[in-house]
Amino acid sequence: MRRNHLLLGLAGLAVLGAVTLTVTTCAPPPQRPALAPSPPAGTPPIATQTGPFDAGPVRPPAAGVLLGAWVKPSVFTQPARIDAVSAFESALGRRLDIVNTYRRFDEPFPTLSDKAFAQSGRILMLSWAIDDTRVITSGTQDPAVHAWARRIRDFGHPILLRFRWEMDRPNLQAAMWSPEDYIDAWKHVRDIFAAEHTTNVSWTWCPTVEGFAGGYAQAFYPGDEDVDWTCVDAYAGRQLRPFGELLRPFLTWAADHPKPIIIGEFGVSAAWGSAGRAKWLADAATVIEHNPQIKAVSYFNSNPDGNRPDQQFLLSDDPPALAAFSTIARSGYFNAHPG
């Protein structure tokens, strides 16, 4: 998500206590356009590779997809984090395969909730923020990176590691410096993990659909030899664009790389109403099923504090949209098992 992401990442920390936020008055929602028609049933899929893939310790299913989510808790405590995921699972009528969480360098890992999710058989997707690529490659933060590598190694469970996801966002340009700097930082961190014998990580590279549509995300790719899963984040926020249209530039690129795909974050905003959201989600499921290289998806079930309706993606307070997502979540294609 492109707003308030690190604030949401604090969900893993019981020590934070209460957080006071100033929420601005929401602007009136834009008019709700009709969804563009879905592609004809005979439209050829784009990302058709089915594997087997060299995907690291988190192995993709042979068929179907793994289902995950980021679920924002009501308060930022460990019990609330666990309760939020459990409540969302109860609403869906099934357990999540993947639980997304956000973390900065100065935040602890693993937390009580991290351990609880992994010990119950869920896969943890760790969205890991960094401050500056050149600080990373300078070696200044090597002690912290080594410590992270050891903690993840000792955690013992396979994780999907999204190292500075959405690195192509314009508001991160100052910290990323350039695609080359990002790639150097990625490889520097990977080398440290290798030195610490941290082998329970699937390295997951995750830009935005906007970056692929604009033609600039591709330059950040570290290379097939250094990536286990390719990934993208996709939202229908201010514009209600169909999922397939949003993903097309990314899928066209990903089809040429022998890697499984995870949709690291996706969501449809509350601004478009229950019926529009339900239809968008149904269309998204069709696109996912028609592109078998997509092996996992993770919904962004959150209303980031202070955001307008077109940047609020929570399904839990929208019964018709939640019911539509629940139907998808319980379908056979979305109940795969790791390979």
Secondary structure, DSSP 8 states (H G I E B T S, - for coil): --SSHHHHHGGG-GGG------------------------TT---S---------TTS---SSS-EEEEEE--SSSSHHHHHHHHHHHHHHHTS--SEEEEEE-TTS-SS-HHHHHHHHTT-EEEEEE--S-HHHHHHTTTHHHHHHHHHHHHHH-S-EEEEETTTTT-GGGHHHH--HHHHHHHHHHHHHHHHHTT--SEEEEE--BHHHHHHT-SGGG---GGG-SEEEEEEEESSS---HHHHHHHHHHHHTTS-S-EEEEEEEE-GGGHHHHHHHHHHHHHHHHHH-TTEEEEEEEE---TT--GGG----TT-HHHHHHHHHHHHSGGG-----
